[in-house]
């Protein structure tokens, strides 16, 4: 079901994915805080959550500069259908970013590198 207040555009879907990354980091930070054994990971996730306010806009800027996001936006304005391959590449890009953040937080916590 579509939201009548927000049109289903490629741009809105990209921003929704960025919001999803932030919300997933917040949820993971909350869950890891309840486990005493994951204290280092939790502290790294808190740091990742704060840093995501800077990383996500830079990541979106990179997508605007070096991905076909410009072309998709132009094609949408021209009334052409969007490309499913592009949707897959955007999903993979955001999943890769999220996986990299989580893996870095975990491996740094395993080595004892976290804010104290």
C-alpha positions as CSV (number, residue, x, y, z in Angstrom):
1,X,0.0,0.0,0.0
2,X,1.4,3.4,-1.0
3,X,1.7,6.3,1.3
4,X,-0.6,9.1,-0.1
5,X,1.6,11.8,1.5
6,X,4.8,10.6,0.0
7,X,5.1,9.6,-3.7
8,X,6.8,6.4,-4.6
9,X,9.9,7.8,-6.3
10,X,13.5,6.4,-6.6
11,X,14.7,9.3,-4.5
12,X,12.3,8.6,-1.7
13,X,13.3,4.9,-1.8
14,X,17.0,5.8,-1.5
15,X,16.3,8.1,1.5
16,X,14.1,5.4,3.1
17,X,17.0,3.0,2.8
18,X,19.3,5.5,4.6
19,X,16.7,5.9,7.3
20,X,16.5,2.1,7.6
21,X,20.3,1.8,8.1
22,X,20.1,4.4,10.9
23,X,17.1,2.6,12.6
24,X,18.8,-0.8,12.3
25,X,22.0,0.6,14.0
26,X,19.8,2.0,16.7
27,X,18.0,-1.3,17.3
28,X,21.3,-3.2,17.3
29,X,22.7,-0.7,19.8
30,X,19.7,-1.2,22.1
31,X,19.8,-5.0,21.9
32,X,23.6,-5.2,22.5
33,X,23.3,-2.9,25.5
34,X,21.2,-5.5,27.4
35,X,24.0,-8.1,27.1
36,X,26.8,-7.7,29.6
37,X,29.1,-9.8,27.4
38,X,28.8,-7.5,24.4
39,X,29.9,-4.3,26.2
40,X,32.7,-3.4,23.8
41,X,30.4,-4.1,20.8
42,X,27.7,-2.0,22.4
43,X,30.0,0.9,22.9
44,X,31.3,0.7,19.3
45,X,27.6,0.6,18.1
46,X,26.9,3.8,20.1
47,X,29.9,5.4,18.4
48,X,28.7,4.0,15.0
49,X,25.2,5.5,15.6
50,X,26.7,8.9,16.2
51,X,29.1,8.7,13.3
52,X,26.2,7.6,11.0
53,X,24.9,11.1,11.1
54,X,28.1,12.0,9.1
55,X,28.6,8.8,7.2
56,X,25.1,8.5,5.7
57,X,25.0,12.0,4.1
58,X,28.5,11.4,2.6
59,X,27.4,8.0,1.4
60,X,24.3,9.5,-0.3
61,X,26.5,12.2,-1.8
62,X,28.8,9.6,-3.3
63,X,25.8,7.7,-4.7
64,X,24.6,11.0,-6.3
65,X,28.0,11.7,-7.8
66,X,29.1,8.2,-9.0
67,X,26.0,6.1,-9.4
68,X,23.2,6.1,-12.0
69,X,21.0,7.9,-9.4
70,X,21.1,11.0,-11.6
71,X,19.9,9.1,-14.6
72,X,17.1,7.4,-12.7
73,X,15.9,10.7,-11.4
74,X,15.9,12.2,-14.9
75,X,14.1,9.1,-16.3
76,X,11.5,9.3,-13.5
77,X,10.8,13.0,-14.4
78,X,10.5,12.0,-18.0
79,X,7.8,9.4,-17.1
80,X,9.9,6.3,-17.9
81,X,9.7,3.2,-15.7
82,X,12.5,2.7,-13.2
83,X,15.1,0.0,-13.7
84,X,15.0,-3.1,-11.4
85,X,18.7,-3.6,-11.7
86,X,19.3,-0.2,-10.3
87,X,17.1,-1.0,-7.3
88,X,19.2,-4.1,-6.7
89,X,22.4,-2.2,-6.8
90,X,21.1,0.4,-4.4
91,X,20.0,-2.3,-2.0
92,X,23.4,-4.0,-2.2
93,X,25.2,-0.7,-1.6
94,X,23.2,0.0,1.6
95,X,23.5,-3.6,2.8
96,X,27.2,-3.4,2.2
97,X,27.5,-0.2,4.2
98,X,25.5,-1.6,7.1
99,X,27.5,-4.9,7.0
100,X,30.8,-3.0,7.0
101,X,29.8,-0.9,10.0
102,X,28.6,-3.9,12.0
103,X,31.7,-6.0,11.1
104,X,34.0,-3.2,12.0
105,X,32.3,-2.6,15.4
106,X,32.5,-6.4,16.1
107,X,36.1,-6.9,15.1
108,X,37.3,-3.8,17.0
109,X,35.4,-4.9,20.1
110,X,37.0,-8.4,19.8
111,X,40.5,-6.7,19.8
112,X,39.5,-4.5,22.8
113,X,39.3,-1.3,20.8
114,X,36.2,0.6,22.0
115,X,35.5,3.9,23.9
116,X,36.0,3.5,27.6
